[in-house]
Amino acid sequence: MDLQTYIFDMWQTNPVMQNVHSGGLDTVNNRVTINLLYGDDEDIALFRSEVYDSPMLTFTGTRSRQFALGDIASPLRVNPLLDNVRMEVTNTSNLPEQVTITISNRSRHSIMAGYAFTVEGFDGEYWREIPMQGLFILVGYTILPLGSWDCEKNLTSTIGSLAPGLYRIRKDVFRSRDTPINDGNIHDLVAEFYWEG
């Protein structure tokens, strides 16, 4: 516990800690687990030399600086009642840290949207889901008919730096009067953007 406190007290002062996504105690093995955003051998060695080196440290959730495209993206789910609900990327000036998306509801129904999202990359033939890490706050937001909602999405904390290419953000929405997830009325929204690197 003392080692964990010592390390995480450096979060604001040691620049190497900016590569730490999260960390915590492994009480079973008596270790401090460090989850790095980028975690190849060079990054782990840098942490050990610049932050702390101890056999009590283990590193998890690591991945290389070149993210790997995952499985082919699942088919879009379409609810005809929500055909007039649109999402677009309205600000990419802060890429790759974050984008701003706008969901516009031009349907006759109030809809619910949350903070969760996925990112998919286009490989020239297929859209493929990009592996993500981290957790989303499960909060719903109601968008009334003729209303809209702006939401910032932090990409660095979930997928890391982007290689140049075509991407899209996918979110699901549903009519607010329906039970989410199991009612069959989920509607997928996608918004494409191009990142030049």
C-alpha positions, 0 to 999 in steps of 0.5 A: 500500500505504501508503494502504491501511494508513493507511485501515484503521488507522482501522477501530476509531477512525473511526465512518465506517469502520463502513460499510466491508465490506471493501477491498483493493489493485487492483494492475492499476489502482494503486488502493485499492478500498473496499467499502461496506455502504451506498454511495450518493453521500452515503455516498461523500462522507462517506467522502471528507470524514471518512476520506480523499479521493484519486483513488486510491480507488475504491468497489465493491459499493455499494448504496443504503440501501433494499435491493432484493428480487431474483429470485423465490426458487427452489422448496424442495428436499425430502428426505422422509427429513429431514421431521423436521428443523426450523429456527426463529428463536429470538432476534430481540432483536438485530435487525437485526444478528443472529438466532439460529436453532436446527436440531432433528434429529428424523430417524433420520439424522445430518445436516450443516449449514453456515454459509451461508444466504440471506435472502428477503423476502415482497412480499405475493405471492412470496418473493424472494431478497435480494441478499447480499454477502460470503463464508461460511466453508465449515465443516460441522457434524454434528447427530446424531439427537435433537440440535440446533444453535444458530447466530447469523447476522449479517444486517447484514454480508450484507444491511444494515439490514432494512425492516419486513416478513416474512422467512425464512432458508433453509439447506440440510442433507443426510444426513452419509453422502451426498455433498453438493451432487450427491447429490439429497438436499439438504433446504431448511430455512426459518425465518420472522421479522417485523421491525418496524423 
